[in-house]
Amino acid sequence: MSESLSTTSAKEVDYSKDVFTTGEAHRICCVSQQTIIRCFDNGSLKGFRVPGSTFRRIPKKFLIQFIKDNGMESIMPKEWQTATGVTIVSTEEVNRAVEDLLGKNNVDAHLSGFSLGGALSKGELSPITALDEKVVGADLPDIIQVIQQTSSDVHIVTISGDTSGPEGTTIDGSHSPAEIAQALADLRNGN
């Protein structure tokens, strides 16, 4: 009977939340709650304690990283799988070409740097984040700096621009949308 209760509980997890309890994390990861607590306490699962209590909370980005670090991608909630794709701020034409090549579920497309702010503030940038200098404009250096300060695991790609970080990649903006999309697909696939 407890097995069916556990299955029912797992279906009740709200995957759209930004922060999870240890109980929710154990249901998502299909491990015991004690395992989640032990990993939290030894630092292999990052999070924070609720001030003035012993309760632990785990932000979604750290839970996703924990799942990846432990080879549990097969249990990754479908709602979170866009985190393994590409975040792009570019023109509608380039965004559409990238979505067509990689699939809409693997691309988080934005038409302005302003709309990127929500994903950035929640720590939900994809491992590859492409910024089109023509769309982002003068804010490009500031956006790059914020990404570098808050998301060390993000590979920043500029389209017809320059990055200040050593990990940066530049794609010539004079290429066609299809060529830009292919360059991002190659980066995503490790080519």
N, C-alpha and C positions, 0 to 999 in steps of 0.2 A: 504494500500500500504506500509506503513512504517513497518508493520509486516513482509512482505515478504523481505524487505530490511534488516531487522534485522536478519532474518534467513539466508539470503545470506551472510551477514557479518560474522556470526558465523562460517560458513563453510570456510571462508578465514583465520581463525586464524592458524598460523603455530605452531603446538604443539611441534615441535622439538626445538624451541627456548629455551634459558636458562633464559631469562628475558622478562617480559611482561609489556605493558602499562596498565593503568587503563581501557582503552577502551577494550583492548583484555581480560583483567581479567573479566570485567562485562559480556562479551559475553560467556566466558568459564563457569562462575558461574551462568549464567541465573538470574542475579540481575541487578539493575540499576547501572550505572556508579557512581552515587552519593553515593550509598550504599558502593561500593568499596572504594571510596575516604574517606567516613566517617570511615569505618573500618580501613583503613590505618592510618588516623589521630588519632584514639583512641587507636591504637596499637594492635588491634586484627588481623590485617593483616600486616605482616612485609614486609619491603622493604626499599627502599632508594630514596632520591630525587636526580635528576640529578644536579650536581654542577653548580651553577650560574643560576638556573632556578627554576620554581615551579613544574616542571614535576616529577611525581612519577613513580618509576619502581618497579616491583615485581618479584623477582627470582622464578623460577618454584618450588623449594623445599618449599618456603613459601606459594605459591598458593596451592600446594598439601596439606600442613598442614592445611590451612584455610578451604579447602573443607572437610577434615576429621573432623576437630574440630566442624564444623557446620552441620555434618550429611548429607553432600551432595554427598556421594560416588557414588550415582546412576548417577550423571552427570559427573563423572571423565572421562576425555578423555581416550579412549582405549589405546592410545599410552603411557599413564602414569601409567597404572595399574600394571606394573612390580615393581613399588615402594612399593607395599604391600607384596612382596614375600621375597625371600632370595637371598642375594649376597654371593657367595662362591668363594674362591680361594683354589683349591685342584687339585688332579690328574684328568685326563680325565675320568677315571673309576668312581670316586666318583661323579664328576660333572654330568655325565650321569645318575647315579642312582638317584640323587636328582631331575634332570629334569624329569625323567620318573615318579617319585612319585608325584611331585608337579605340573608338567606341565611346558613346556619350557617357556611359557609366564610369569610364576611366579618366574623364576630363572634367575639371572644375573651371569653367570658362567665365571670364569677366570682361566687360567692355571698358572698365575704368579702374584706376588705382583705388578710388574711393570704395567701390564695391568689394575689392579685395580685403578691405579693412576688417570685415566680419570674420572671414576665415583666418586672417592673421591674428586677430585678438583672441580667437578660440584655440589657436595653435593647430589649425586643421589644414595647413598647407601640405600639398603632396610632396613626395621626395624630390621631384623636379618642378621648379617654379619658373615659368618663362614670363619676362616682362618686356613688352614692346615699348621702346623709347618714344616712338611717335604717339602712342596712346597715353603712357604714364607722364611723359613730358619732364618738366624740371624737377618733379618729385622723385625721379628715379633713384638718385643717390640716397635720399632719405629712406625710401622704401627698402632698398638693399640693406642699409644699415640696420633697420628695425628687424628685418628677416634674419640677418646674421646674428643679432643679439638675442633673438628669441627662439630661433630654430636652427641649431647647429647642424642638424642632419639634412638640411634642405640644400640641394644643388641649384644654384641660381643661374638662369640662362637669360641673357639680354638679347633682344632682337634689334640689331643695328645700334648697339650701344657698347658701353664698356663697364665692367664691374671693378670695384676696388678690392675685392677679395681674391685670394689665390685660387679658389675653387671655381671661379666664374668661367662661363663659356659664352662666347658671342656668336650669334648667327647673323649673317649679312641680311639686313632687311630688304635688300633689293631682290632677293629670291622670291619666287612665286609662293603663294600660300601652301601649295602642295609640297614644295621643296622644304619650307619651314616645318611643316607637319612631319615630313619624313625625317628631318634632322632631329626633331624632338622624340620621335618614335625610336630612332637609333640610340639616342642617349638613354631612353627608358629601358631599352633592351640590352644595354651594356655594350653597344657597338661603337 
